[in-house]
Protein backbone atom coordinates (compact mmCIF):
# COMPACT_ATOMS: atom_id res chain seq x y z
CA UNK A 1 0.00 0.00 0.00
CA UNK A 2 1.44 3.36 -1.02
CA UNK A 3 1.21 6.32 1.30
CA UNK A 4 0.71 9.85 0.10
CA UNK A 5 1.93 13.01 1.76
CA UNK A 6 0.45 16.38 1.02
CA UNK A 7 2.09 19.76 1.38
CA UNK A 8 -0.13 22.81 1.40
CA UNK A 9 1.15 26.22 0.23
CA UNK A 10 2.08 28.51 3.10
CA UNK A 11 2.63 32.25 2.85
CA UNK A 12 5.14 33.35 5.47
CA UNK A 13 4.16 36.28 7.68
CA UNK A 14 7.13 38.51 6.93
CA UNK A 15 7.72 41.74 5.08
CA UNK A 16 8.89 41.70 1.46
CA UNK A 17 12.65 41.93 0.98
CA UNK A 18 14.90 43.27 -1.75
CA UNK A 19 18.12 41.57 -2.83
CA UNK A 20 20.79 42.96 -5.18
CA UNK A 21 22.80 39.72 -5.56
CA UNK A 22 23.84 36.48 -3.90
CA UNK A 23 21.65 34.24 -1.79
CA UNK A 24 17.93 34.93 -1.89
CA UNK A 25 16.41 35.20 1.61
CA UNK A 26 13.90 32.43 2.36
CA UNK A 27 12.43 33.94 5.52
CA UNK A 28 9.74 35.76 3.52
CA UNK A 29 7.36 34.80 0.72
CA UNK A 30 8.13 37.78 -1.55
CA UNK A 31 11.56 38.94 -2.70
CA UNK A 32 12.23 41.73 -5.17
CA UNK A 33 15.44 41.11 -7.12
CA UNK A 34 17.27 44.27 -8.14
CA UNK A 35 20.29 43.44 -10.32
CA UNK A 36 22.30 46.67 -10.43
CA UNK A 37 24.41 47.65 -13.42
CA UNK A 38 24.57 44.30 -15.25
CA UNK A 39 23.10 40.79 -15.25
CA UNK A 40 23.44 39.34 -11.74
CA UNK A 41 23.55 35.77 -10.38
CA UNK A 42 21.30 34.80 -7.46
CA UNK A 43 20.98 31.50 -5.60
CA UNK A 44 17.72 30.14 -4.18
CA UNK A 45 18.76 27.98 -1.20
CA UNK A 46 16.65 25.26 0.38
CA UNK A 47 13.43 26.37 2.02
CA UNK A 48 12.89 26.09 5.76
CA UNK A 49 9.22 25.15 6.16
CA UNK A 50 7.31 22.53 4.14
CA UNK A 51 4.83 24.32 1.90
CA UNK A 52 6.50 27.71 2.05
CA UNK A 53 5.75 29.76 -1.03
CA UNK A 54 8.25 32.20 -2.51
CA UNK A 55 7.58 34.69 -5.28
CA UNK A 56 10.52 36.40 -6.97
CA UNK A 57 10.15 39.60 -9.00
CA UNK A 58 12.78 41.37 -11.11
CA UNK A 59 12.51 45.11 -10.41
CA UNK A 60 15.45 46.20 -12.60
CA UNK A 61 14.64 48.23 -15.69
CA UNK A 62 17.20 46.47 -17.90
CA UNK A 63 19.24 43.77 -16.12
CA UNK A 64 18.70 40.02 -15.84
CA UNK A 65 18.26 38.28 -12.50
CA UNK A 66 19.76 34.81 -13.10
CA UNK A 67 18.55 32.39 -10.42
CA UNK A 68 20.22 29.06 -9.65
CA UNK A 69 17.69 26.85 -7.84
CA UNK A 70 19.65 24.62 -5.43
CA UNK A 71 17.15 21.76 -5.23
CA UNK A 72 14.55 21.87 -8.01
CA UNK A 73 11.95 19.12 -8.23
CA UNK A 74 12.94 18.75 -11.87
CA UNK A 75 16.28 19.66 -13.45
CA UNK A 76 14.44 21.46 -16.26
CA UNK A 77 14.04 24.51 -14.01
CA UNK A 78 17.37 24.54 -12.15
CA UNK A 79 18.19 27.87 -13.84
CA UNK A 80 15.59 30.62 -14.02
CA UNK A 81 16.32 33.89 -15.80
CA UNK A 82 14.09 36.86 -15.03
CA UNK A 83 15.12 38.89 -18.07
CA UNK A 84 13.42 42.25 -17.58
CA UNK A 85 11.47 44.41 -15.18
CA UNK A 86 8.34 42.72 -13.80
CA UNK A 87 9.32 39.16 -14.82
CA UNK A 88 8.30 36.90 -11.96
CA UNK A 89 8.30 33.31 -10.77
CA UNK A 90 6.71 31.46 -7.84
CA UNK A 91 7.88 28.23 -6.23
CA UNK A 92 6.80 26.13 -3.25
CA UNK A 93 9.15 24.11 -0.99
CA UNK A 94 7.95 20.52 -0.47
CA UNK A 95 10.46 19.87 2.37
CA UNK A 96 13.16 18.58 0.03
CA UNK A 97 12.72 20.27 -3.37
CA UNK A 98 11.46 23.52 -4.90
CA UNK A 99 8.39 23.04 -7.10
CA UNK A 100 7.85 25.61 -9.86
CA UNK A 101 4.20 26.68 -9.83
CA UNK A 102 4.11 29.76 -12.06
CA UNK A 103 6.17 32.12 -14.20
CA UNK A 104 5.23 35.35 -15.92
CA UNK A 105 6.74 37.74 -18.44
CA UNK A 106 9.84 36.90 -20.47
CA UNK A 107 11.11 34.25 -18.07
CA UNK A 108 13.69 31.84 -19.51
CA UNK A 109 13.72 28.47 -17.74
CA UNK A 110 16.30 25.73 -18.22
Helices and strands as residue ranges (DSSP letters): E 17-19, E 22-24, E 30-33, E 40-44, E 53-58, E 65-69, G 75-77, E 79-82, E 88-93, E 98-104, E 107-109
